[in-house]
Structure formats: C-alpha cells, structure tokens
Amino acid sequence: MDDETPITSSNEFTTQQPPISSQELEARQRRMVIGLVIIGIILVVLILASTIYLMQPTTNTEKIRDVFIIWMALESMLLTLVLIILVIQLSRLINLLQNEVKPILDSTNETVSYLRGTSTFLSQNMVEPVIKMNEYLAGLTQLLVVLRLTKKPPRTSRTNSNTGE
C-alpha cells in the first residue's frame, strides 16, 4: 500500500439485537398504522378548523397570512440546512471512496497481478519441465519395451488393490 494513504480504524462497537418475533413485528406495525391514522385525523381536523376560522367575516386574514409566510421562510431555512448537511455527507462519502476504498482495491489488484505472475512463473519453470521429463521417461520406457530390452512395467489397478485381489 502507498505511504501517502491515510489509514483509519473504526472503533465503533456494533451490538447485535435479538431477532424480532412475528408477534412483536405485527404489534409494531399495528402501532405504526394507528399512529399514522391519528396524525392524519389531527391534520384533517386542523385543516377543517382553520378553513372554518378563515371563513368568518371578522377574521383578520392579513395576520394569518403573515404568520404563514414566516412559517414558510422557516421551513425554507430548515430545508436549506438539510440540503447542506446532505452535501457534506455526500462529500464525505466521496472522500471515503477515493482515499480509503480505492487504495484497497488498487492494492488488491496489485496482489492479484503478482499472484498471476507467480503462478505463470511456476507453471513455466517448474510444472512444464516436470511434465516434459515424465513424457520423455514414458516415451523411453515404451521404446525399451518395444525393442524388448525391458519387460512391460506392471500396471496396478485401483479396483484390484482396493478389493484385495
């Protein structure tokens, strides 16, 4: 690995939670659905109440409009803050990929190429000569058998040696 690559370690502890049973999962889903329904009902009631209130002839709608504009400005600021946090997190992810994951992948590719070279070297300099020597010895043995200078070497069968015959 390069000397320039920063090495960071993660000291975060991960805790394993026990598996959730189907009854607990159903209870959680039921509570979530009930909560969503209650929130929906509250929103509908608020919309209806505000509509009825704004329809009254004595309502000062300019003040309500101003408060609504202020709430929209605050919401806009909040969304801007959330987008800034998102951009910062995205830049941290890109930094992580470039400075930690990419060097690991480069090192892995380098190791694989070394292994490929080593296996090619061993194949060419050790395995091929041994195979060629065995070929030549087998050919020489067959030549001597054909010329009747030696007897044919006995062949052992695995089935005979396994069964005791």
C-alpha positions in Angstrom: 0.0 0.0 0.0 1.1 3.6 -0.6 2.7 5.5 2.2 0.5 8.5 1.3 -2.7 6.6 2.0 -4.3 7.6 5.3 -5.1 4.6 7.4 -8.1 4.9 9.7 -9.6 2.5 12.1 -13.2 2.2 13.2 -13.6 2.0 16.9 -17.4 1.7 16.7 -18.9 -1.2 18.5 -21.8 -3.0 16.9 -24.4 -4.6 19.1 -26.5 -7.5 17.8 -30.1 -7.3 18.7 -32.1 -10.4 19.3 -34.3 -11.5 16.4 -37.8 -10.0 16.5 -40.7 -12.5 16.7 -43.6 -12.2 14.3 -45.9 -11.2 17.1 -43.6 -8.3 18.0 -43.3 -7.3 14.4 -47.1 -7.3 14.0 -47.5 -5.2 17.2 -45.0 -2.7 15.9 -46.7 -2.5 12.5 -50.1 -2.1 14.2 -48.8 0.7 16.5 -47.3 2.5 13.4 -50.6 2.3 11.5 -52.5 3.6 14.5 -50.1 6.5 14.9 -50.3 7.4 11.2 -54.1 7.3 11.3 -54.1 9.5 14.4 -51.7 12.0 12.7 -53.9 12.0 9.6 -57.1 12.7 11.7 -55.4 15.5 13.5 -54.3 17.1 10.2 -57.8 16.9 8.7 -59.3 18.4 11.9 -56.7 21.3 11.8 -57.4 21.9 8.1 -61.2 22.0 8.7 -60.8 24.2 11.8 -58.6 26.7 10.0 -60.9 26.8 7.0 -63.9 27.4 9.2 -62.0 30.1 11.2 -60.8 31.8 8.0 -64.3 31.9 6.5 -65.6 34.0 9.4 -66.1 37.7 8.4 -64.3 39.1 11.5 -61.1 37.1 10.9 -58.0 39.2 10.3 -56.5 37.2 7.4 -53.6 39.5 6.8 -52.1 38.5 10.2 -52.6 34.8 9.4 -51.1 35.3 6.0 -48.0 37.0 7.6 -47.6 34.2 10.1 -47.9 31.6 7.3 -45.2 33.4 5.3 -42.9 33.4 8.4 -43.5 29.6 8.8 -42.7 29.1 5.1 -39.5 31.1 5.5 -38.5 29.0 8.5 -39.3 25.8 6.6 -37.2 27.0 3.7 -34.3 27.7 6.0 -34.7 24.2 7.5 -34.7 22.6 4.1 -31.6 24.6 3.1 -29.9 23.3 6.3 -30.8 19.7 5.5 -29.5 20.1 1.9 -26.2 21.5 3.2 -25.9 18.5 5.6 -26.7 16.2 2.6 -24.0 17.8 0.5 -21.4 17.5 3.4 -22.3 13.8 3.9 -22.0 13.2 0.1 -18.6 14.8 0.0 -17.5 12.7 3.0 -18.7 9.6 1.1 -16.8 10.6 -2.0 -13.7 11.3 0.1 -14.0 7.8 1.8 -14.3 6.1 -1.6 -11.3 8.0 -3.0 -9.0 7.8 -0.1 -9.8 4.5 1.6 -11.7 2.2 -0.7 -9.8 3.0 -3.9 -6.3 2.3 -2.4 -7.6 -1.0 -1.0 -8.9 -2.0 -4.5 -5.6 -0.9 -6.1 -3.7 -3.0 -3.6 -5.9 -6.0 -4.2 -5.5 -5.7 -8.0 -1.7 -5.4 -7.5 -1.7 -8.5 -5.3 -3.8 -10.4 -7.9 -1.3 -9.4 -10.7 1.6 -10.6 -8.5 -0.1 -13.9 -7.9 -0.9 -14.3 -11.6 2.8 -13.6 -12.4 3.9 -16.1 -9.8 1.6 -18.8 -11.0 2.8 -18.2 -14.6 6.4 -18.4 -13.5 5.9 -21.6 -11.5 3.9 -23.1 -14.4 6.6 -22.3 -16.9 9.7 -23.1 -14.8 8.6 -26.0 -12.6 5.5 -27.7 -13.8 6.2 -27.8 -17.6 9.8 -29.2 -17.1 8.5 -31.9 -14.8 5.7 -32.8 -17.3 8.2 -32.9 -20.2 10.5 -35.1 -18.2 7.7 -37.5 -17.4 6.8 -37.5 -21.1 10.3 -38.3 -22.1 10.6 -41.1 -19.5 7.3 -42.6 -20.6 8.5 -42.5 -24.2 11.9 -44.0 -23.3 10.1 -46.8 -21.3 7.8 -47.6 -24.2 10.8 -47.5 -26.6 12.7 -50.0 -24.4 9.5 -52.2 -24.2 9.1 -52.1 -28.0 12.7 -53.0 -28.5 12.2 -55.8 -25.9 15.1 -54.6 -23.8 12.9 -54.5 -20.7 9.7 -56.0 -19.6 6.5 -54.1 -19.7 6.0 -52.4 -16.3 3.2 -54.0 -14.3 0.0 -51.9 -14.2 -1.8 -51.7 -10.9 -5.4 -51.2 -11.0 -7.0 -49.3 -8.1 -10.0 -51.6 -8.0 -7.9 -54.7 -7.5 -5.8 -53.1 -4.8 -8.9 -51.8 -3.0 -10.7 -55.2 -3.1 -7.7 -57.2 -2.1 -7.5 -59.2 -5.3 
